[in-house]
Amino acid sequence: MAPVLAADLHLSFSLLTPERWDDLEKLFGPRGAFGGCWCMWWRVKRSEFEKMQGEGNRQAMKSIIESGEVPGILAYAGDQPVGWCSIAPRHHFPALERSRTLKAVDDLDVWSVVCFFVAKGYRRHGITVSLLQAAIDYAKEHGAQIVEGYPVETGEGGSPDPFVYTGLVSAYTKVGFEEVLRRSPKRPIMRYYIK
């Protein structure tokens, strides 16, 4: 049997707005995607993250959405939410600056893609690549000239899906991202230059 690909799923994409909060909850499930994260890892200090893990992170993400900020994009197969991509201007993710590996390359304004989550039954079908393209389109509509990502280079054998939440280098390459800096053997900084 041929594998199901993202193109076969006829995906659609929507910004995460208050009206779509229930879809994010459905996608992330009771564990908040991965260990109560609720996609807050890059948005707060580590000490705050640990204190808020679980319900606190859920409430923090809900507050962001209710404030009118769009923290990312949902992918749908029909009416079913099947994927998530967190994208926003880099300054929305202060934990990036505290990272020795992922601190700013230069002083250019960039939008950052920091996280993906794909529903278990839909993984390894190319949804991350489709979400990346949707993220680029969204950033372009809002005046971005550079979209930056922080994927993982897994090497042979790969890594379990939850540990590559920033995406794989291969997905970024397929969309046209270029490596601009590597401070760690397995963690390049990649950019897509919007023309």
Secondary structure as GFF3:
##gff-version 3
##sequence-region A 1 195
A	DSSP	alpha_helix	6	9	.	.	.	ID=ss1
A	DSSP	beta_strand	11	15	.	.	.	ID=ss2
A	DSSP	three_ten_helix	18	20	.	.	.	ID=ss3
A	DSSP	alpha_helix	21	28	.	.	.	ID=ss4
A	DSSP	alpha_helix	46	52	.	.	.	ID=ss5
A	DSSP	alpha_helix	55	66	.	.	.	ID=ss6
A	DSSP	beta_strand	72	77	.	.	.	ID=ss7
A	DSSP	beta_strand	80	89	.	.	.	ID=ss8
A	DSSP	three_ten_helix	90	92	.	.	.	ID=ss9
A	DSSP	alpha_helix	94	97	.	.	.	ID=ss10
A	DSSP	beta_strand	111	118	.	.	.	ID=ss11
A	DSSP	three_ten_helix	120	122	.	.	.	ID=ss12
A	DSSP	alpha_helix	127	141	.	.	.	ID=ss13
A	DSSP	beta_strand	146	149	.	.	.	ID=ss14
A	DSSP	three_ten_helix	161	164	.	.	.	ID=ss15
A	DSSP	alpha_helix	169	175	.	.	.	ID=ss16
A	DSSP	beta_strand	178	182	.	.	.	ID=ss17
A	DSSP	beta_strand	188	193	.	.	.	ID=ss18
###
